[in-house]
Amino acid sequence: TYSDAAIQCCLMIKSLFRLSLRMVTGFVQSLIKLCGLNWIAPDYTTLCRRQKHIDIVISYQKSSDGLHLLMDSTGMKFLGEGEWKRKKHGPEYRRQWRKLHIGIDAKTLQIRAVQLTTNNVSDSQVLGDLLNQIPQDEQIDSVYTDGAYDTKQCRQVIADRQAHAVIPPRKNAKPWKDTKSSSLARNELLRTVKRLGRTLWKKWSGYHRRSLVETKMHCIKLLGDKLMARSFPSQVNEIHARVAVLNRFTELGRPLTQVTP
């Protein structure tokens, strides 16, 4: 019987090098042989079966001061033909997507919350589950999202964690009539945006730091813009393995950008 750590290691290697499960078995067996060990790598059947039920451990650096969360979502294709065939012959009815929602720490750039859903789940429905992945004893200072999260439920969920919501109102937004503190703050924001303009508000509020989470989404898709697993539990763990790889790489080091005059 293989430990969960051994299975997770194989799944992380699979995500990093974009291998199939059968290729992972041979790759890991070669690594074991190079290390001079007399071990046997997990076979394809074992990896396929354990991938559905394993709990992937995602390491991260806990924020010492207030946590600034950057939220975003994207689509992940898991069934359908490639881009070239779709362009040449038209879209297929079999194409299906999953929706990936993540939240990253603006300071460490590590992914702190991740959720994979079907494509009919809206961004605002998942925000509560993402925030629940942050330990209750860890202070969240602010949550940066796009206009899709501009709902009463989202702002109330953020307020319940005593965090500041940095969410641009939608272009056709109207004032809310209830007297909750989150709604009053949103109505004041709406008046500010109408008075000063969106460009000035984004610069003043630091909203442009949300581009960091879009860059992280690009990093996830560099490990494959398509999910290889077919069952939903396996797809969830496939995404979690990618997140574990990216968080480990980010922990090892990241470039420091310095603006020169």
C-alpha positions, -999 to +999 in steps of 0.1 A: +000+000+000+014+034-010+011+064+013-008+095+003+025+114+001+038+089-025+006+092-046+007+130-043+043+131-054+034+111-085+004+134-093+026+165-089+051+150-113+023+143-137+011+179-135+046+195-137+057+175-168+022+172-183+024+134-185-003+107-187-007+083-157+011+055-176+040+077-184+042+088-147+047+052-137+077+048-160+091+082-151+090+076-114+104+041-117+134+056-136+139+081-108+138+053-082+164+033-102+187+064-105+185+067-067+197+031-063+166+020-045+148-013-048+113+002-048+084-003-072+065+027-085+027+028-083+011+013-114-015+030-136-045+013-119-033+024-084-028+060-095-061+062-113-080+048-083-062+068-056-065+101-076-102+101-069-100+100-031-067+114-020-066+147-001-038+167-017-018+187+009-013+222-004+015+240+015+015+278+020+031+305+040+008+319+066+004+357+065+020+374+095+000+405+092-033+412+074-041+390+044-050+407+011-069+382-011-071+385-049-099+365-064-106+354-100-120+325-121-114+309-154-127+281-176-108+247-179-117+225-208-119+188-202-138+173-232-136+183-268-112+188-298-083+211-301-083+247-312-072+240-348-099+214-355-126+236-339-115+266-361-115+245-392-147+224-387-167+245-362-174+240-325-185+205-313-214+198-291-193+176-269-171+204-256-174+208-219-158+230-193-151+233-156-148+265-138-118+272-116-120+298-088-089+308-069-078+333-043-041+343-039-022+362-012-011+395-027+022+394-007+034+359-012+016+352-045+007+317-032-028+303-038-047+302-005-081+291-018-092+270-047-125+256-059-134+237-090-171+238-101-193+231-131-195+258-157-230+269-146-219+280-111-215+318-109-185+335-093-206+350-065-219+316-054-184+303-046-169+333-027-181+321+007-165+286+002-133+303-008-131+325+022-139+295+045-107+279+033-088+307+051-084+298+088-107+317+111-077+328+133-060+345+103-070+381+097-082+391+062-077+428+056-092+431+021-107+410-008-102+422-044-126+408-070-141+419-103-176+432-109-191+397-111-189+396-073-209+428-069-238+412-050-253+417-016-243+381-006-207+386-015-203+418+003-220+404+034-197+373+033-167+396+032-181+418+059-186+387+081-148+381+080-143+418+090-125+425+057-127+454+033-143+446-001-126+461-031-152+454-058-160+477-087-197+483-092-212+471-124-217+496-152-255+495-149-253+494-110-281+510-090-281+519-053-293+493-029-322+502-007-314+482+025-295+497+054-269+471+061-234+484+065-221+465+035-248+480+013-243+515+026-205+512+019-213+499-016-237+528-023-210+553-012-186+536-036-211+538-064-214+576-058-176+579-057-171+561-090-198+582-107-182+614-094-145+606-100-146+579-127-135+543-127-099+550-137-092+573-108-110+550-083-090+519-095-057+538-091-067+552-057-079+519-043-050+498-056-075+477-076-048+471-104-030+446-081-057+422-092-036+416-123-014+394-101-042+368-098-047+368-136-010+361-140-014+332-116-042+319-137-018+320-167+007+299-147-019+273-139-027+270-176+009+267-185+007+233-168-020+225-192-051+244-204-071+211-204-080+187-177-069+151-184-091+134-158-127+125-167-144+121-133-151+152-113-133+141-081-102+133-101-104+167-118-105+184-085-073+166-073-057+173-106-062+210-100-050+206-064-018+189-076-011+219-099-017+243-070+007+223-048+034+225-075+029+263-080+029+271-043+061+251-038+078+269-067+067+302-054+080+293-019+114+285-034+117+319-048+103+345-072+118+374-091+120+409-075+110+437-098+125+471-092+114+502-111+144+523-122+141+560-132 
